[in-house]
């Protein structure tokens, strides 16, 4: 460094007493003596870095041990401004987090947008529902992606209205809704007139909490004892704890539902 440059930047002049010294700021001045024997920088090696080895400065590649002790099955990534060993997570490569857990325990805590929850233990057949988190939804943030309907068959036991000309939900069986949300319901039925007049009529529909909802299907008696089949459908907001099933309305309590099936599939829930 010439005296002209040192004067411009406000450093002491490089005079003969200061030759071979480094610039250093501090209360004792700006000069630092070179250690005895001097400092030798070895020739540059492309793709390597200078580091201390055995008290000397050498060119060497950076290895994992230079950063931190390696952890099997993990990778180096930045965290808090430093390089650390950590497993690769779905978020590191732009994928949503996937959690599999029982529906009874609720969804994963602190979900991020587009995270996926595979809810297990649903219904008598232990079916799985896949849902994806949508933070833009006001209430029902877990949206159904796939899985079979939760279904129940009414079996061989015939059921009928106990009071004519009144909507009544058949009580056995029902599907209890575990989480409040919007659900799609489907009901399938077949009827036996059991001596009722051919002029008698029966309607059936989906039902929740004792009330009929959605589409009602009508059957009018004929000369045969068997009424035709059909299905009712409804999309409805249902509060957790309510039972979903089938409701009947008949002009004659002799009319029996002999085949019935209720199916419940979520659209979105909390």
Secondary structure, 3 states (H helix, E strand, C coil): CCHHHHHHCCCCCCCHHHCCEEECCCCCCCEEECCCCCCCCCCCCCCCEEEEECCEEEEECCCHHHHCCCCCCCEEEEECCEEEEECCCHHHHCCCCEEEEEHHHCCCCCCCCCCEEEEEEECCCCEEEEEEECCCCCCCCEEEEECCCEEEECCCCCECCCCCCCCEECCCCCEECCCCEEEEEEEEEEEECCCCCCCCEEEEEEEECCEEEEEEEEEECCCCCECCCEEEEEEEEECCCCEEEEEEEECCCCCEEEEEEEEEEEEEEC
